[in-house]
Amino acid sequence: MNHIIVGTAGHVDHGKTELTLKLTGVNTDSLPEEKKRGMTIELGFVPLQLKNGQRLGLIDVPGHERFVKTMLAGAAGMDMALLVVAADEGVMPQTREHLHILHLLGIDKGVLVITKADLADEDWLELIKEQIRELVSGTTLAKAPLIAVSALTGQGINELNDLLAQVAAKVPPKPAGGHPRLPIDRVFSKVGFGTVVTGTLWQGRFSIGQTVEIWPGGCRARIRGLQVHGRQLEQTLAGQRTAVNISGVPVEALPRGGWLAAPHMLRESRRLDAELTLLKDAKPLSQRCRLRVHHGTAEVLCRLQLLDREELASGGSCFCQLLLEKPLPPLRGDKLILRSYSPMAVVGSATVLDTNPVRHKRYRAEVLECLERYRGTDTGGMLLGLLEREGLLYNITELAKESQLPPVDIEPLLQDFAATGKLTALTIDGEAYYAPPVKLSNWRDDLQKALAGYHDQYPLRSGLPLATARGKYFPGLSQKQLVALVERWSGESVLRLEEGRLALADFAPQPCPRQREWLERIEADYEAALFDPPRWAEEMERLKIPEAEQPELLLWLCDQGILTKVAEGICFHKQTVGEARNKLAPFKGAEGFTLAQARDAWATSRKYTLPLLEYFDRQKITKRMGEKRILL
């Protein structure tokens, strides 16, 4: 069954509530203040049973200009509309503003209703009809059927019921999948039940016992009960007016403008990329102007950042960034209604393209091209766009969080893209991570160029440390992700990874003739003085080696295993380490040996014995036990 919400719209005192009463038998003006003033103040919700047996949800909205914010809260959940114009007054200011809202929200199913038809003759009704047709021309309701009715006499009510059934049959069904989310339009406490919130379920479904997340704040709660127009249900579906009884949350934590949603679905956004459309009769919008943004049942203020111009002309559209003064939780594709800051009037709408953008610099072609792609893509295109983001690999869980879509909706698309070559799947710790092939190729090419430059600058080094490569070129990747990529590229004979260093596959460190002469002399000096080696700085000064060459020569000697650096400025020849361990062999199994005993065994001084023993401790060759050490 297709669950449909129909809402009234129109100027104050044009008979919306009387029409609702005639159609449903329920007076939605239930507040004492509404009865006293004879004017709708709050949203009214009631079931509407059509003659064909179909049951609609009906929202009656206030028509006074002071309550446009309330009207917007109701309009956010409408599938079709009853645009009401009183026969004795014709089109009025709020008629126009409410029509603007319906048009901007894309509501294209509805009925144009002339109320109080008993107060006008046929000629006058014809004039009102012409006025209405002229009003709706060029809007989403331009082709809506028009009917004159009287709630007092019953004129046209049966025919209106038939028209509603015909229009409802054309409303497309809402998708059954997707994360559930419900904008909250009422909150109250009921004795014996606790906190109850109401709203129109935008998508997905709610079930008793389900855990939901409450925005703002992100706290969790469990659904205790569900009602649709007074009927207890185990489950509610997208499009239904839903009352949700939740446990453990006070009324104060759930203001109008908040949301109930699946956990991890919503996130706070203070910056939104969007496509802005300005009404033809609205004044131009200038850069950095202040606007009121309406999303669901919430209203926040924002600054408008135009990305390719200084002013948006009336009737125009462009890409923009909305800088919100308080966060909102929209999804990509959501419609936002924009009102001017002062005086308050509906000026246009914005379609959300990206809920988590960086702050853009203006007049950047690459930014506009990206938003153009976002505007014209479906869910699959949006996923590909996310995966094209630089510096990141996504698995299904991360992509679901980033796209705010259920993993079950994403997985078949990713598998199809991988099968057709649009994506490459990398298995890391048993999980699939996805990236476009061109992205991986660009990363590989960039790393090749970086390594070539590194080898030119440091010809004696065996390669670039993997940790350095990750921090400098792949900060968005984890260590395991980078290793998986490197292993892939190693298999392509592009590069190699040895002992934590990256190098081009065909690179071998080679000293030049001058460097080779220095290296040979250094090796000979250290080999000739195994347990009494020269200090590194002294050796460099004696051989008159330029300061810039010194660290490279030391790194080469250590990489080749010729020298072992045990402390700052102190190195031993490779032969020394082996002999030193052998000379400690007599202490194996004894109660330990002292520093003095090691010094004597090595026939060297304390200044070399202590750093060499500490090196042995670090290498797990020895273990310190108080004043002694034992040989492991």
ABEGO torsion letter per residue (X at the ends): XBBBBBBBBEBBGAGAAAAAAAAAGBBABABAAAAAAGBBABBBBBBBBBAAGBBBBBBBBBABAAAAAAAAAAAAABABBBBBBBAAAEBBAAAAAAAAAAAAAGBABEBBBBBGAAABBAAAAAAAAAAAAAAABGBAAAABBBBBBBAAAGBGAAAAAAAAAAAAAABBBBBABEBBBBBBABBBBBBGAEBBBBEBBABEBBBBGBBBBBOBGGBBBBBABBBBGGBBBABBBBGBBBBBBBBGBBAAABBBGBBBBBBGABBBBABBBBBBBBBAABBBBBBGBBBBBBBEABBBBBBBBBAABABBBBGBBBBBBBBBABBBBBBBGBBBBBBBAOBBBBAEBBBBABABBBBBBBGBAAAAAAAAAAAABBAAAAAAAAAABBGBBBBAAAAAAAAGBBAAAAAAAAAAAAAAGABBBBBBGGBBBBBBAAAAAAAAAAAAAAAAAAAAABAABAEBBAAAAAAAABAABBAAAAAAAAAAAAAAGABBBBGGBBBBAABBBBBBAAAAAAAAAAAAAAAABAABBBBAAAAAAAAGBBAAAAAAAAAAAAAAGABBBABBGBBBBAAAAAAAAAAAAAABGBAEBBAAAAAAAAGBBAAAAAAAAAAAAAAGABBBBEABBBBX
